[in-house]
Amino acid sequence: MLLRTFQGPAERAATFTLPGRGLGTQPLTGPLSITESTTLSIPAAYRCVQIISDTAASLPLHSYRGKTQLNRTPDVLKTPDPTDTRMSTLAAVFTSLLIDGNAYLLVGNRDSLGFPRSFVVLAPGAVALTVRNGVRVYSVAGQSYDAEDVLHIRGLTLPGHDVGLGPLAMQRRALGLAIAGEDHAAELYVNGAIPAGILSSEQELTQAEADAAKASFVAAHGGRQRSPAVLSGGMDYKTLSFSAADLELVESRRFSAQQICTIFGVPSWIVGVGSTDSRTYSNVQDDNRAFVSWTLRPWLTRVEQSLSTLLPRGQEAKFNLDALLRADTLARYSAHSAGLAGGWLSVAEIRALEDLDVEEDLL
């Protein structure tokens, strides 16, 4: 089936149309709508998703047989979608997992042995999964596909469930509070009920006199008027000013941002969320290691094991986490020297890690 609908970029564009993802209602009190778009409108959530997806997608991805890296990287790993870059395609995979808890890859363009050479990342909201007699069937744009045509990568999954769980489904309350906080802050500054000041009089005023005094004062000094105010008849004016800290906007929004960082497993300082704790170099190094070990590596492993099912038996897809050392030249070269001296790295392997050409006599 896919050989007819997914032969190449030109034919696919003419025969396969992905529907847009609709905006659903949020089953919480109030008019909040927690969707993919509104989730990414939260600055902390946008940055968390961007950091994880871009970092993971930027890592080198190769095929291995055992512990030996194959000289030729399969097309499905090198250029998964011929119409886009490898990083953009893989970033879309991780973004789908991070937000929805599921990533759906429509595979095709198979070689003579039946192994796919490319795939396209589907919008999770455009895919409907049904299980009939233990057989999974995926419906996309009015077409049905068997499980062999759709690679389904799941995030956190409950036993007996067929789809993964993401923040969009399981953390709606926390996301809703963050959105509500942003809306409240905006409304407070635009349409807030806190007056700019108080115009008072020592004499008792009727409603008409109070309205007239207010209108006269605003006409003379309101808006952009900055002329000195001259008051008489026992009138007095006192300005009112409230900072964001006084209104607890800073603390509440910081707490919401820290909750978002907790949901995605990203250290808050990486996202730029302020903290009352003092940061030292040792703390930062520990956070970096924790981020790689407890957040990045599990997501990489899920995607690696899923992509490995698209390769011939005995081959595995693996991301190279050592590439994260590229930003630290001294640490990278020290690690290469230790590996070369210890005998577990060769010159050819080191050159491959550095994206340098490997000489034929080194292979």
N, C-alpha and C positions, 0 to 999 in steps of 0.2 A: 504493500500500500504506500509506504513512504517513498519508494523508488519513483513513484509517479508525482508525489507532491513535494518532494524535498531533494530533487536532483541537483539543484544548484541555486545560487542567489537569484538569478533572473527568473527561473521557473517558479521558485518558491514565492517570490514577491507577487507573481501573477495568480497563483492558485491557492495561496494560504494567507488568510487575513486574521489577525489576532484581535479579539474584541477588547475594548477598553475596560478598565476595572471600575465598576460603579461604586458610588458612595453609599454605604449602608448607615442605618441609624445606630446610635449607641444606647444599649439597654441599661442606662444609668439614669438617676434622677436629673432632670434638666435637659436642655437642648443640645448637649455635647454630642459630637459625632467623631468617634475614634476610628480613623481610617489610615491607610498607608500614607496619604498626603498629610493629614493633620499630625500624624506621629512624627514625620520628618520636619514639620514646622516647629517642633520643639528644638531649640538650639543644641541642648545636650544630647538628645537622641540622634539628631542629624550627625553630630560630630562623632558619636560612638560608632554608629553604623559606618560612617565614612572611614574612620580609623581602622576598624577591623577588616572591612571588605577590601579597602585599597592596600593595606599591609599584606593581607593574605594573597590577593591577586597579583601583587608585584613580585612574589617569590618565584624563583625558577621552578618549573614543573617538568619532570622528565620521567621516562619509563625505565624501570629497573628489572633485572632478572636476578633474584637473590639480592646480593649487595653490590652487584655490578651494574653501573649505568650503561644503557645501550647507546651506541654511537648515534643512532638515528631516532629522534623523538617522533612518535606517531603523530599524524596530522590532527587527530582528535584532541591531542594535548597541546600541540604547537600552535595551531590556528583553529580552535573549535568552531567558530563562526566565520566563514570567509568574508562576510560583509562587515566585520568589526575586528578590533584588536583583541588579542588574547586577554589582556588585562581587563578591558571593559567587559568582556564576556564573563570572565571568572568573578569579577566584582559584582556583576548582576546576580550570579549564583549565590554568593555569600550574603548579599543584601536581601534576597528573597528568604534565605534561611534565618537571618537575624530578625526580620520583621514578622514574617508569616510563619516561620518554623518549617517551611517546605520549599523545595526548589524543584521545578519540573523542567527537564531537558528533553526536547523533542529531537531524537537522534535520527540520522539518515545518511544518505550519500555513502552507502556501504560498498566495501571493496568486493573482490571476487570471492573472498572467503566469508563474507557476511558481516565483517566487523565495520562499525560506523566510522566514518572519517570526519564527521562534523556534527554539531548539534546547535540548536537555538534555545535560548532560555525563555520560557513562557511566563507570563504574568500569573501568579498563583490564583488570583481571582477569576481568571479565564478558564481554569481547569476544574472539571467536576469528576470526582472519583466515585465509582460504584463497584461493589464487589458482588459478583454473581457466582454462586457455587464455588467460592474460594478463588475465583479468577478476577483479577483487577482489570477494569476497563476505564480508560480515561477519555472524557469527552471534551473536545476543544473546538470551538467555532463550528459546532454542529457536526463534527466528525468524531468517530470513535476510534481509539487506538488501543492496541494490546499493550501489556506491560513491557514487552520487548522493544516497543517503539518509544516509550517514555521512561526515561531514567528519573525515578522519584527519590530525591535525597531528603531525608527527614531530620529534623532537629530533635529536641526532647520529645519522647513518645511514651505514652502510657501503655502498659501491657494490654494487648487486645485491640488497640486502636490502629487505624490505617494511615492516619495523618499526624504530622508533628504539631507541637504546640509552640507558638511564638508569642512575643509580647503583645501583638495585636489582638490575640484571643484571650490571653491569661493575665495580662497586666493592664487591662483597660482602666481600672480605677486609678492607678498611679499615673498613667498617661493623661487621663482626664483631669486629674488634679493639677498637673503641670500646665495643661492647656488653659484650664480655668484660671490659674494664677496669672498667666500671661494676659488673658482677656481682662481680668480684674484690674491689673496694673494699667493697661491701656485705657480702660473706661474711666479709671480714677483720675488720670491726667487730662482726659478729654472732656468727660461729662461728670466729674466728681462733684459730690455734694458739699465739699469743704469750701467755705467762702474765702476770698482773698483777704478780707479784713472785716472789721466791725465798725460801723458808724453809729455812735451813741450820742445821746443828748441828756442833759441834766433835767430837762423838762419832760413832762408826759406828752407824748405825741399820739395823735390819732392815726389811723391807718392811712388816711389820705395824706397827712403831713409826712409820715414816714416814707411813703412811696415817692412823694415829691422831692424829699431830701435825697433819697437814693438816686433818683433819676437825674437830679441836678449835679450830684457828685460824680456819677458815672459819665455824664455828658462832658464835664470839665476835665476829669482826670482818668477816665477809663480807657481801655484799649491801649494804644501806644502813647497816650498823653503822659508826659513826664514833668509837667509844670508844677511848681510848689502849690500846695493846697492851703487855702486861707479859710478858716472856719470861724464862725461867730455864733452867738446865741447859745453858748454852752455846749456846742457840738464838739465831738472828739472822735478821732479815727485811730484805730489800732490794727496793725497788720497781723495776719495769721500766717504762719509758715510751718509746714510739717515736712520733715525729710523722709526719704524712703525707709530709713532705719526706724524712725518713730512709728511709721505705719506698719512695721514688721514685714515690709515687702521684700527686703533683702534676705532676711533669714528664711522666710517661707519659700522663696524662689530658689535659694541655695539648697534647702532641704530637698525640694522636688528634683533639682538637677542631680544631687547626690544619689537619690533613689534611682534615677534613670541610669546613672553610671553603675549602680549595683546590679540592675537588671541585665545590662549588657556585659558586665564584668570588666569594665575599663577603669583604671585608676583615675580618680577625679581630677588630679592635677594635669593629666594628659589632655583632658577635655577643656581645661581652663577654668574649672569650677573652683572657686576659692575655698580654702580650708583654714580652720583655726589652728591646726597642727603645724608645727614648724617642720620644714622639709630639709633633710640633709642629703648629701651625696649618697650615703649608704641607704637611706630610705628609698631614694629614687632608683637605685640599682636593684633593690629588693622588689620594688613595684614592677620594674621592667621584666625581671625574671618571672614574677608571678603572672604577669599579663601574658607572656609567651607560653608558660607551662599550663596555666589553668583556663585561659580564655582562647588564645590563638590555636594552640596545638589540638585541642579537641575538635574545633571546627575544621582544621586542616585534615585531620584523620577521617572525619565523616566524608569529606569530599574525595579524599584519596581512595578510600575503599570503594566508593561508588563508581568513580571513574575507572578504577581497575577492572570493573566488570565489563567495560567496553574494549578491553585489550585481550590479545590472545592469552591462552592459559600459560601460567608461569610468569607473566609480566605484571608488574605493579606500578601504579602511578604514585609518585612521591614528590612533595614539595621540599625544597632545600632551605631549611631554616637558617643555615649558616649565612645565607645572603643578608640576614639582618645585621651582621657585623660589618657590612660595607661602610656604614657611616663612621666607624671607628677604625682608621687605618692601622694604628699601632697594635690594637688588639687582634685585628685580622691577620696581620703579618706574623705576630707572635704565635697565633694558633697554627698558621701554616708551618712555621719553623718547628713547632713541637710535633706536629703530625709527620713532617718529613724526617725529623730525627728519630722519632719512635717507630717509623716504618709502616704506619697505617695510612699514610698518604703518599702518593707519588707526585712527581713534578707535573705529569699530565693532568692528574686530578686537581692539583692546586691551580693550574692554568685554567681548567674548566670552571672552577669556582670563581675565578676572577674574570670570566668571560673573555679569556684570551685564546688565540688560536693555538691548537695543540699540534706540535710538530709530529710528523709521521713517525720519526724514529723514537718518539717517546711513548707511542701506543703499545 
